[in-house]
Structures are given as C-alpha cells and as structure tokens.
Amino acid sequence: MTWPARYVRAAYIVKNMPGETSPSPLRVLGGGLLVQISRLLKRKPVASGGVITTARLVLRPLDESDVGEIARLAGDLDVASMTARIPYPYTENDARQWLDGLEDGEFVRAITATGSNDLLGITGYVPSRDERSAEIGYWLGKPYWGRGYATEAAGALVDYCFSVVGFEGLTCCHFSDNAGSARVIEKLGFTRKGSCQYWCEARRRKADAVYYELMRPKRSRRLFGGVKS
C-alpha cells in the first residue's frame, strides 16, 4: 500500500468493491508485495494498539523511533520504483510527515522480527466507505527480500481482516514488472481482476499495474498468525 509521501506508494484500482460509487485510490509498494492505500478514510482501527503475531514476525504499532528506518528502507530506489507515490529520494522528513498524518481510519503496523524491535517494513489496510471491504498493502525493505517475510506478513494481515475485522473482500495492486509481488499475491489466493496504468513518483512516469481481489472464505481461516491485546 501506499501512504503518500506520507504513504509510500499509491495507485488507483479500476473496479469498485460492493458499496463503492467510485474506484478507491491505492498505493503500490514495491519490494515484496508493496501495496499502499492513498484514501484517508475516517474509521477507527479494530483492536487499535493490538499486535499481530506469526511464527517469525510481530506486526506492531509504529512510533517516532521508526522514522529513520522508514526513510532508509523506503528510500532505496529498488523499493521506491515499485511504488506509486514514494518519491526518490525519500527523506526522514517525508517519513515523519507521513507518520504524523495518519488518521483514525488507517490501520498501520510495523513489520518486525520476533525478538527484535527493528523495522523490516510496513503493512496495513484502509476500509471502504461502507466498511464491508478494504484495500490492503505493505512494503518490505530490500535487505529482507527473499525470506518469505512478505507472504507471512501479508498473510497475517489477510487473516486478521477476515477473521477479526470481518471484511467481505479485500483488494490489492502491484506494478506489472514486480514479479515478486505477483507471486506473493497469488500465494495468498487473490484473483487477478484487471490491469491499468498508474503514475510512479520514483520513475516519474506512468507504469503498467495489475489489481486483484480476494473474497472472504466461507470457513474461517487463521493460517498465519494471531492477535494480542
């Protein structure tokens, strides 16, 4: 997902989810699956302050101490170029403005390794206006690519969205040249719904993108993690 310069990348899906009258803006974050959401909607996150855990990861709330790592990791051109709205270079001031600008409706978590508070990336979601669906996204710093963290973090978020929040469906998006993101999204069971073009701030041009949907399974799924208060 993206969070403007504040989010880290963004795009626009063309297909509406149930209850929407116009497409919702997404931000696409590169690096593992890097999708970010640009619409700032008013809705308090479920279990705010809660921590989502997996076998290897802890998804925790962000704080001011994360600004430096957000800027360092998201400021890598290989990461920024796979997102829609992350500029290059991406500074600590950009990261601080994004963090300070988060609203009640945005559910955002730092991706960290179990036993360490160090930030590996960011994940989160923003619900649709009718709160029946959500756009999810995340980005992962380049030093942590290729370890399965993207699938594990995004999978835990998907489980949380369906099992805890109760959304009926989810959407996500990635640039067409981001093969790693495509593999992650497919592993999570998302279905490709179409293609489009989005502006990439780091590339300073439009780029082809693909968007996906995933509907809530009939049976509850809890494959990747759990939630702590």
Backbone torsions as a table, in degrees:
resi	resn	phi	psi	omega
1	MET	NA	169.6	176.6
2	THR	-123.0	155.3	172.2
3	TRP	-134.4	117.3	-160.2
4	PRO	-23.4	-138.5	168.8
5	ALA	-63.7	-23.9	173.7
6	ARG	-75.4	-49.8	174.4
7	TYR	-78.5	-171.4	-178.8
8	VAL	-121.5	-13.1	174.5
9	ARG	-165.0	157.5	-175.6
10	ALA	-155.0	162.9	179.2
11	ALA	-160.2	-177.0	178.5
12	TYR	-129.8	122.7	175.5
13	ILE	-80.0	149.1	-175.6
14	VAL	-92.0	-27.9	-176.3
15	LYS	-92.2	135.1	178.9
16	ASN	-82.8	145.6	171.5
17	MET	-88.2	165.1	-179.5
18	PRO	-53.3	131.7	176.9
19	GLY	92.1	-10.1	179.8
20	GLU	-93.4	144.6	178.8
21	THR	-104.0	-9.9	177.2
22	SER	-150.5	156.1	-179.0
23	PRO	-59.3	147.2	180.0
24	SER	-97.4	135.3	179.6
25	PRO	-71.9	135.7	175.5
26	LEU	-119.3	156.6	170.4
27	ARG	-117.0	134.3	-175.2
28	VAL	-100.2	124.1	-177.7
29	LEU	-108.7	130.5	-177.0
30	GLY	-91.3	174.6	174.7
31	GLY	112.5	-42.4	169.4
32	GLY	-140.2	-111.5	164.3
33	LEU	-101.5	117.4	-178.4
34	LEU	-120.8	93.3	-179.8
35	VAL	-120.6	137.1	178.3
36	GLN	-137.0	160.6	-169.7
37	ILE	-113.4	131.9	-175.4
38	SER	-99.5	-20.7	-178.6
39	ARG	-75.5	128.6	179.2
40	LEU	-97.4	100.2	-175.7
41	LEU	-103.2	150.9	-178.1
42	LYS	-90.9	103.3	174.6
43	ARG	-165.2	126.7	-178.4
44	LYS	-70.0	135.9	-178.1
45	PRO	-65.9	147.3	176.7
46	VAL	-70.5	139.0	178.2
47	ALA	50.9	45.9	178.9
48	SER	-57.5	137.4	-175.6
49	GLY	88.5	-10.5	178.7
50	GLY	-72.2	157.0	179.8
51	VAL	-118.4	131.9	177.4
52	ILE	-100.9	129.1	-177.4
53	THR	-118.1	149.4	174.1
54	THR	-131.5	-172.7	-179.6
55	ALA	-60.7	-36.3	-175.8
56	ARG	-121.7	-8.5	-170.8
57	LEU	-127.0	156.4	171.3
58	VAL	-127.1	123.8	176.6
59	LEU	-101.6	107.1	-171.6
60	ARG	-119.9	164.2	175.2
61	PRO	-62.5	151.2	176.8
62	LEU	-84.1	158.0	172.7
63	ASP	-147.3	178.1	-174.7
64	GLU	-57.9	-30.2	-178.2
65	SER	-68.0	-12.3	-179.2
66	ASP	-86.3	-11.0	-172.7
67	VAL	-55.8	-45.4	-177.9
68	GLY	-60.3	-45.3	-179.1
69	GLU	-71.3	-35.2	175.7
70	ILE	-58.3	-47.5	-179.1
71	ALA	-65.4	-41.6	-177.8
72	ARG	-65.8	-47.7	-175.6
73	LEU	-74.9	-47.3	-179.4
74	ALA	-71.9	-19.0	-179.6
75	GLY	-82.0	-0.5	174.2
76	ASP	-73.1	129.6	-177.4
77	LEU	-58.8	-35.3	179.7
78	ASP	-65.8	-27.0	175.4
79	VAL	-83.9	-52.3	-176.3
80	ALA	-59.7	-35.7	-177.2
81	SER	-71.5	-12.3	176.1
82	MET	-99.9	13.9	176.4
83	THR	-121.6	163.5	-178.9
84	ALA	-85.9	-42.3	-169.0
85	ARG	-114.9	-2.7	178.1
86	ILE	-75.0	120.0	178.6
87	PRO	-75.3	164.7	173.6
88	TYR	-132.3	122.8	1.2
89	PRO	-73.8	163.4	-179.8
90	TYR	-119.1	117.9	-170.0
91	THR	-100.9	170.2	175.4
92	GLU	-63.1	-33.6	177.7
93	ASN	-64.2	-40.6	175.6
94	ASP	-60.2	-46.4	-178.4
95	ALA	-64.0	-39.6	-179.6
96	ARG	-67.4	-40.5	177.8
97	GLN	-62.5	-41.0	177.7
98	TRP	-62.9	-48.6	-178.1
99	LEU	-62.8	-43.2	179.8
100	ASP	-67.6	-24.8	-176.7
101	GLY	-90.9	1.0	179.0
102	LEU	-61.5	137.7	-178.4
103	GLU	-107.7	170.6	-176.2
104	ASP	-58.6	-31.3	-176.7
105	GLY	-77.1	-7.2	-175.9
106	GLU	-96.8	121.7	175.8
107	PHE	-97.0	109.7	-174.6
108	VAL	-129.9	135.5	179.6
109	ARG	-135.8	143.2	172.6
110	ALA	-78.2	139.4	173.7
111	ILE	-92.5	119.1	179.2
112	THR	-131.6	160.3	177.8
113	ALA	-84.5	145.7	177.0
114	THR	-56.3	130.3	179.6
115	GLY	86.8	-0.6	179.0
116	SER	-138.6	145.1	179.0
117	ASN	-96.7	1.6	-177.1
118	ASP	-67.4	136.1	-177.3
119	LEU	-79.4	129.3	176.8
120	LEU	-102.2	-26.9	-177.6
121	GLY	177.3	-165.2	-178.7
122	ILE	-139.2	145.9	176.1
123	THR	-140.3	161.7	179.1
124	GLY	172.8	-175.7	177.9
125	TYR	-149.9	160.1	170.2
126	VAL	-131.3	127.6	-178.2
127	PRO	-76.7	158.8	173.7
128	SER	-70.7	169.8	-176.4
129	ARG	-61.0	-35.0	-179.6
130	ASP	-87.3	-0.3	176.0
131	GLU	64.0	21.3	177.9
132	ARG	-94.4	-19.7	-179.2
133	SER	-140.3	174.2	-179.7
134	ALA	-152.3	155.5	170.8
135	GLU	-98.7	127.0	-179.5
136	ILE	-109.3	161.5	176.5
137	GLY	-170.2	168.7	174.4
138	TYR	-171.0	159.6	171.5
139	TRP	-134.7	154.0	-177.6
140	LEU	-129.8	134.8	178.4
141	GLY	-62.7	145.0	-175.6
142	LYS	-56.0	-37.0	179.2
143	PRO	-60.8	-14.8	-175.0
144	TYR	-110.6	9.7	176.5
145	TRP	-70.8	155.3	173.4
146	GLY	78.3	12.2	-178.7
147	ARG	-113.9	3.5	-178.9
148	GLY	82.8	5.1	-178.6
149	TYR	-66.7	-36.3	-178.5
150	ALA	-62.5	-46.9	178.8
151	THR	-62.8	-41.6	-177.4
152	GLU	-67.8	-44.3	-179.6
153	ALA	-69.0	-47.3	-179.5
154	ALA	-66.4	-36.5	177.9
155	GLY	-63.6	-40.1	177.8
156	ALA	-65.2	-38.7	178.5
157	LEU	-65.5	-42.1	178.0
158	VAL	-60.8	-46.4	177.8
159	ASP	-57.4	-44.1	180.0
160	TYR	-61.7	-44.9	-178.5
161	CYS	-61.7	-38.5	-178.5
162	PHE	-85.7	-47.0	-172.1
163	SER	-81.4	-31.9	-176.3
164	VAL	-102.7	-52.1	-178.2
165	VAL	-77.7	-37.9	177.8
166	GLY	88.2	26.3	176.9
167	PHE	-62.7	149.5	178.0
168	GLU	-83.0	-27.7	-178.8
169	GLY	-158.7	161.2	179.4
170	LEU	-132.3	152.7	174.8
171	THR	-127.5	157.5	173.9
172	CYS	-158.8	169.6	-173.2
173	CYS	-154.2	151.4	173.8
174	HIS	-149.9	158.8	175.5
175	PHE	-70.3	147.1	-173.1
176	SER	-63.0	-26.8	-179.6
177	ASP	-88.9	10.7	177.3
178	ASN	-100.0	80.7	-176.3
179	ALA	-64.0	-34.0	179.7
180	GLY	-62.8	-42.0	179.0
181	SER	-65.4	-39.4	179.3
182	ALA	-59.7	-41.7	180.0
183	ARG	-66.0	-41.4	-179.9
184	VAL	-62.9	-48.3	-177.7
185	ILE	-61.1	-41.3	179.2
186	GLU	-66.3	-38.5	177.3
187	LYS	-60.3	-32.4	-178.5
188	LEU	-82.0	-3.7	175.1
189	GLY	92.9	7.6	178.5
190	PHE	-68.9	149.2	178.4
191	THR	-108.2	131.0	178.2
192	ARG	-67.1	132.0	-176.9
193	LYS	-117.0	-15.9	-179.7
194	GLY	168.1	-178.8	179.5
195	SER	-134.2	162.9	-177.6
196	CYS	-165.6	-174.5	175.8
197	GLN	-124.4	137.1	178.2
198	TYR	-129.4	150.9	176.2
199	TRP	-72.2	134.2	174.8
200	CYS	-110.9	113.5	-175.8
201	GLU	-63.0	-40.1	-178.6
202	ALA	-68.8	-34.7	179.8
203	ARG	-85.9	-18.6	-178.4
204	ARG	62.2	39.6	177.2
205	ARG	-163.9	167.8	175.0
206	LYS	-77.5	151.1	178.4
207	ALA	-140.1	149.5	178.6
208	ASP	-67.0	143.1	-179.7
209	ALA	-139.9	161.8	-179.7
210	VAL	-127.3	138.2	177.7
211	TYR	-120.7	154.1	-170.8
212	TYR	-135.9	161.3	173.5
213	GLU	-135.1	153.8	173.7
214	LEU	-142.2	123.6	179.1
215	MET	-94.4	151.0	-178.8
216	ARG	-61.3	130.0	179.5
217	PRO	-68.0	155.4	-179.5
218	LYS	-64.9	-35.2	177.2
219	ARG	-100.7	140.6	179.4
220	SER	-58.4	137.1	177.5
221	ARG	-117.3	137.6	175.2
222	ARG	-145.7	71.5	-171.2
223	LEU	-92.2	-25.0	-169.7
224	PHE	-113.0	-28.2	-173.8
225	GLY	-170.2	-175.7	179.7
226	GLY	-135.2	-180.0	-175.1
227	VAL	-124.6	135.6	173.5
228	LYS	-110.5	149.2	175.7
229	SER	-76.9	NA	NA
